[in-house]
Amino acid sequence: MKKKELEPIAKQECAALKAIFMERRKALGLTQEKAAEALGMNQGSFSHYLNGRNSINTPFAVQVAHLLQVPVESFSPRIAKLIDMMTKAVSGEGLAEKHKGEREGSNVAPVPQPWRAPRKYPLISWIAAGERAESPDNFVPGDAEDYLASTENAGDKGYWLSVRGPSMTSASNPSFPEGTKILVRPEGFDLISGKFYIARHVDGEKTFKRLFIDSGISYLTPLNQTFKTVEVDGDWEIIGRVIDAKIPGL
């Protein structure tokens, strides 16, 4: 069966990406084979994206933008807008404006939210996650790789982590590709079904997952369905809630 031809907008995105790749490849020391290997695919699959045989999806867009060191918007404003919506969905930004029309005519006025200036939090390693909240005196500011700003309130001991692996990458919203920076509030948070948390196992393993609570039982669920859901038993401890995210490539 002949493969369905891509929509015009999808073709334009592929052509734009190909032009960027051709322009950037020499400076970055890339060939199609090297780029494909870095993206975890074969050369044929990568070529299909460049030549308009495969439509560019969000996870691929984020990864290839990071590889080519360009913003997603440079080849797909459509996906860049989608990623922006995903980021705002995590922090709750924009919800007031979204529901403005629903409140028109109502005699109940929204309570204005106080403005907060951006605050910088350290980007730390997964090894240090948890220990920072429990033993802040042992955390040396120089241990941070970087400091990233957010208007979200992560508390005095808040920190950023960089997402590892593909377990939280999804073809639909929300999705947190590898390299996404997530802001963690390690104290003063509630456990809410459907929200995102950092959990620690007794063996020291730490993981970023979505929490679901069903009939009083909590589960750590990945967004990538090829990974397993884990029941939160006595071996697991929730050590922080994720309240903001920065998607790479924006």
TANORDA-V893780 format. One record per residue. N is the residue number from 1. PSI is psi in radians with two decimals (999 if undefined). OMEGA is omega as a letter, one per 20 degrees, with the letter a starting at -180 (NA if undefined). Layout:
BEGIN
n: {N | N}
psi: {PSI | PSI}
omega: {OMEGA | OMEGA}
END
This chain:
BEGIN
n: {1 | 2 | 3 | 4 | 5 | 6 | 7 | 8 | 9 | 10 | 11 | 12 | 13 | 14 | 15 | 16 | 17 | 18 | 19 | 20 | 21 | 22 | 23 | 24 | 25 | 26 | 27 | 28 | 29 | 30 | 31 | 32 | 33 | 34 | 35 | 36 | 37 | 38 | 39 | 40 | 41 | 42 | 43 | 44 | 45 | 46 | 47 | 48 | 49 | 50 | 51 | 52 | 53 | 54 | 55 | 56 | 57 | 58 | 59 | 60 | 61 | 62 | 63 | 64 | 65 | 66 | 67 | 68 | 69 | 70 | 71 | 72 | 73 | 74 | 75 | 76 | 77 | 78 | 79 | 80 | 81 | 82 | 83 | 84 | 85 | 86 | 87 | 88 | 89 | 90 | 91 | 92 | 93 | 94 | 95 | 96 | 97 | 98 | 99 | 100 | 101 | 102 | 103 | 104 | 105 | 106 | 107 | 108 | 109 | 110 | 111 | 112 | 113 | 114 | 115 | 116 | 117 | 118 | 119 | 120 | 121 | 122 | 123 | 124 | 125 | 126 | 127 | 128 | 129 | 130 | 131 | 132 | 133 | 134 | 135 | 136 | 137 | 138 | 139 | 140 | 141 | 142 | 143 | 144 | 145 | 146 | 147 | 148 | 149 | 150 | 151 | 152 | 153 | 154 | 155 | 156 | 157 | 158 | 159 | 160 | 161 | 162 | 163 | 164 | 165 | 166 | 167 | 168 | 169 | 170 | 171 | 172 | 173 | 174 | 175 | 176 | 177 | 178 | 179 | 180 | 181 | 182 | 183 | 184 | 185 | 186 | 187 | 188 | 189 | 190 | 191 | 192 | 193 | 194 | 195 | 196 | 197 | 198 | 199 | 200 | 201 | 202 | 203 | 204 | 205 | 206 | 207 | 208 | 209 | 210 | 211 | 212 | 213 | 214 | 215 | 216 | 217 | 218 | 219 | 220 | 221 | 222 | 223 | 224 | 225 | 226 | 227 | 228 | 229 | 230 | 231 | 232 | 233 | 234 | 235 | 236 | 237 | 238 | 239 | 240 | 241 | 242 | 243 | 244 | 245 | 246 | 247 | 248 | 249 | 250}
psi: {2.31 | 2.39 | 2.42 | 2.37 | 2.51 | 2.69 | 2.73 | -0.73 | -0.66 | -0.68 | -0.72 | -0.70 | -0.76 | -0.74 | -0.69 | -0.73 | -0.72 | -0.74 | -0.70 | -0.76 | -0.79 | -0.60 | -0.62 | -0.31 | -0.67 | -0.79 | -0.56 | -0.05 | 0.67 | 2.51 | 3.01 | -0.65 | -0.78 | -0.70 | -0.76 | -0.74 | -0.73 | -0.50 | 0.00 | 0.58 | 3.04 | 2.91 | -0.61 | -0.75 | -0.74 | -0.70 | -0.61 | -0.61 | -0.76 | -0.58 | 0.21 | 0.42 | -0.56 | 2.36 | 2.42 | 2.20 | 3.02 | -0.89 | -0.74 | -0.73 | -0.77 | -0.78 | -0.76 | -0.56 | -0.72 | -0.72 | -0.75 | -0.07 | 0.82 | 2.77 | 2.60 | -0.63 | -0.40 | -0.40 | -0.29 | 1.50 | -0.52 | -0.87 | -0.61 | -0.72 | -0.69 | -0.74 | -0.70 | -0.70 | -0.68 | -0.74 | -0.76 | -0.52 | -0.56 | -0.76 | -0.28 | 0.06 | 2.38 | -0.09 | -0.63 | -0.76 | -0.64 | -0.68 | 0.21 | -0.78 | -0.52 | -0.39 | -0.14 | 2.33 | -0.15 | 2.61 | 0.21 | 2.02 | 2.46 | 2.59 | 2.13 | 2.36 | 2.39 | 2.45 | 2.40 | 2.29 | 2.57 | 2.47 | 2.48 | 2.37 | 2.61 | 2.48 | 1.98 | 3.06 | 2.81 | -0.46 | -0.72 | -0.32 | 2.32 | -0.94 | -0.53 | -0.74 | -0.65 | -0.58 | 1.15 | -0.45 | -0.38 | -0.07 | 2.04 | 2.22 | -0.58 | -0.24 | -0.37 | 2.45 | -0.54 | 2.97 | 2.22 | 2.51 | 2.66 | 2.59 | -0.12 | 2.59 | 1.78 | 0.08 | 3.06 | -0.40 | 0.31 | 2.73 | 2.79 | 2.56 | 2.72 | 2.15 | 2.34 | 2.47 | 3.06 | 0.17 | -0.38 | 0.36 | 2.27 | 2.70 | -0.20 | 3.10 | 2.53 | 2.90 | 2.42 | 1.48 | 2.79 | 2.36 | -0.25 | 2.38 | 2.23 | 2.36 | 2.22 | 2.26 | 1.93 | -0.10 | 2.68 | 0.61 | 2.73 | 2.74 | 1.97 | 2.17 | 2.29 | -0.22 | 3.04 | 2.42 | 2.84 | 2.29 | 2.67 | 2.35 | 2.76 | -0.41 | 0.03 | -0.23 | 2.42 | 2.52 | 2.65 | 2.07 | 2.95 | 2.40 | 2.26 | 2.38 | 2.13 | 2.07 | 0.68 | -0.04 | 2.30 | 2.52 | 2.49 | 2.00 | 2.32 | 2.77 | -0.44 | 1.99 | -0.12 | -0.15 | 2.74 | 2.58 | 2.46 | 2.31 | 2.38 | 1.72 | -2.83 | -0.21 | -0.15 | 2.56 | 2.28 | 2.09 | 0.02 | 2.65 | 2.39 | 2.15 | -0.08 | 2.79 | 2.58 | 1.94 | 2.27 | 2.60 | -0.17 | 999}
omega: {a | a | a | a | a | r | a | a | r | r | r | r | r | a | r | r | r | r | r | r | a | a | a | a | a | a | a | a | a | r | r | a | a | r | a | r | r | a | r | r | r | a | a | r | r | r | a | r | a | a | r | r | r | r | r | r | a | a | r | a | a | a | a | r | r | a | a | r | r | r | r | a | a | r | r | r | r | a | r | r | r | r | r | r | r | a | r | r | r | a | a | a | r | a | a | r | a | a | a | a | a | a | a | a | r | r | r | a | r | r | r | r | a | r | r | r | r | r | a | r | a | r | a | a | r | r | a | a | a | r | r | a | a | a | a | r | a | a | a | a | r | r | a | r | a | r | a | a | r | r | r | a | r | a | a | a | r | a | r | r | r | a | r | r | a | a | r | r | a | r | r | r | i | r | a | a | r | a | r | r | a | a | a | r | a | a | r | r | r | r | a | r | r | r | a | a | r | r | a | r | a | r | r | r | r | a | r | a | r | a | r | r | a | r | r | r | a | r | r | a | r | r | r | a | r | r | a | r | a | r | r | r | a | r | a | r | r | a | r | r | r | a | r | a | r | a | r | r | r | NA}
END
